[in-house]
Structures are given as structure tokens and as C-alpha cells.
Amino acid sequence: MEKSNPTPFEIDFDSYIRQSEPGKQENGRLWQTAIGLQQVDGLTPSKYLYETARRNIDGEITIEEAKQLIDSYYETHQGRTEDENDAKEADKVSVRIREILAEKTFSFTPDLLLSIHKRLFSDVFLKVKAGRFRDYNISKHEWVLNGETVLYANADMIRQTLEYDFGQEKAFDYSGLSKEDAVKHLARFVANIWQVHPFGEGNTRTTAVFTIKYLNSLGFEVNNEPFEKHSWYFRNALVRANYTNMTKGIYMNTEYLEKFFRNMLLGEKNELKNQDLDVLNRSIAE
């Protein structure tokens, strides 16, 4: 699934980023990322969210006022259809991602994942408690795996697995690595965190927000455009980085995720096509 054609009410973020003063440029980038990340679950924000985002970018309202407007809007507009409920989720989560990404704070612990998930999805999910690790095992049929699933962490091992991954990453020495090798290592770390799938829903968006903040904390100048335009590819690349089927000659492979990261961090222009990740297409090609 590639980025869909823009709807008539979407903002021309590129114009804001090219032509506006630095404050509006940064604000436009943050909204661009926040809205683009809704693609990982096939969600489309409402016209009202785009109008609220435009007012925030133009300085008419603060981000806190934008949040209040979105919350108030959905207090009086109860979704009666699936599309309306999807728009509600996309709108609320978009404005919250925008808020979190702008904050100059970071804590390298599994608890940050819990905090991000709680802030993004409180009062959004009906069946999943925001900010709580799942207490049940899950599987998901992935189209890039021809209906197979990644093996996610056992529910009773989520905290221990995350603490191990964070501990390994915290102890890792980047000082002798080239930028290319650092990106390769970071791709594997992010893939490991995502594979744990600590929450019942919202894992990819939580992982993406954590990843952007972690990369910023390391001093990377993050180009968020890949998240805006290729967030579905990002999710599928995480799937491929965590799937092995030896009988079919398929092994965990971070090369697709590395392309995404290299575009984001090194300014490369690798083509990011979802069909390249499809294991069925791979087997046909071979």
C-alpha cells in the first residue's frame, strides 16, 4: 500500500516547509509526521483535524488549544459509523503525536514506551488499556508474509525482554562505527523493540514516536518525511526484519528497514516500495 492520493482538504505541508519561517517549518514537519503515521493502520484524519492543524501551524492556536478543540469536537460528534470512529482515532492520536514530538525530553527506559502509549491512546481504544502491557498472547496475519505471522514475545515475558533489549542498546558503543554501520545497528534495535509488541494495539505508532525521540537524543537530524510518506512501508519492513521460515528460505532481514533509516538519517533516496517486501513476490522472482 503506497501513499494514497491527497484528499481535497489536506494541507500542502511541503509549501509550509519550503516557504515559511523556521517556526512554521518545524511545526509543519511535526504535523506531517503525526498525520502520516496514521497510515500504518489505514486511518484518515478528518477535515476538522486538518483545519485545526493549519491554525496551529499559522500560530492562531497553541497545541494545547488544538488538543482541546479535537477533544471537544468528539464529545459532541459521537461516531456512528466505522469511518467516523477511525477518523476520531486518527485525529486524537495525530494531535498527541504532534505534541510529544515537540517536547525536548527523553528517557531511555521501557517505561517511556508505556508513557507514549498511554498519552497517544487514552480514551481511544475500547478493548485495550492504554499504557498497559498486554496480558495475552497475539498473532497477526501479514499480507507481506502471505498470511503468516511474526512470532511476538510471550505476554509474561514482555517486561524482561524489553529490559534486556534496552540494556544491550545502552551498553553498545557507537564510537567506532561509521554512520552507515550505526544506522544498521539502530535498525536492528528498533526491530527488536517492535517484535516484542508490548501492547494489544498501537505498537507501530508507539515505536515510531519512541524511535524519532531516541534518534534526536543521539544527535541525529531526523528527516521525518519517510514516516509521512512511507509509514506503511515502515511497518512492513519491521515485519520482514522479524520473520524467519527456513523451509521457504526466508530469514530475518533488516535491509528494507535500513533503506528507510538511511533515507531518514543519511539523506539517501532509496526507493521504498511495499511490493518489494512481499515474500510471495520474492519466491516468484526466484
Buried (B, 14 or more C-beta within 10 A) or exposed (E): EEEEEEEEEBBEBEEBBEEBEEEBBBBBBBBBBBBBBBBBBEBBBBEBBBEBBBBBBEEEBEBEEBBBBBEEBBEEEEEEEEEEBBBBBBBBBBBBBBBBBEEEEEEBEBEBBBBBBBBBBEEBBEEBBBBEBBEEEBEEEBBBBBEBEBEBBEBEEBBEBBEBBBEEBEEEEEEEEEEEEBBBBBBBBBBBBBBBBBBBBBBBBBBBBBBBBBBBEEEBEBBBBBBBBBBBBBBBBBBBBBBEEEEEEBEEBBEBBBBBBBBBBBEEEBEBEBEBBBBEEBEEEE
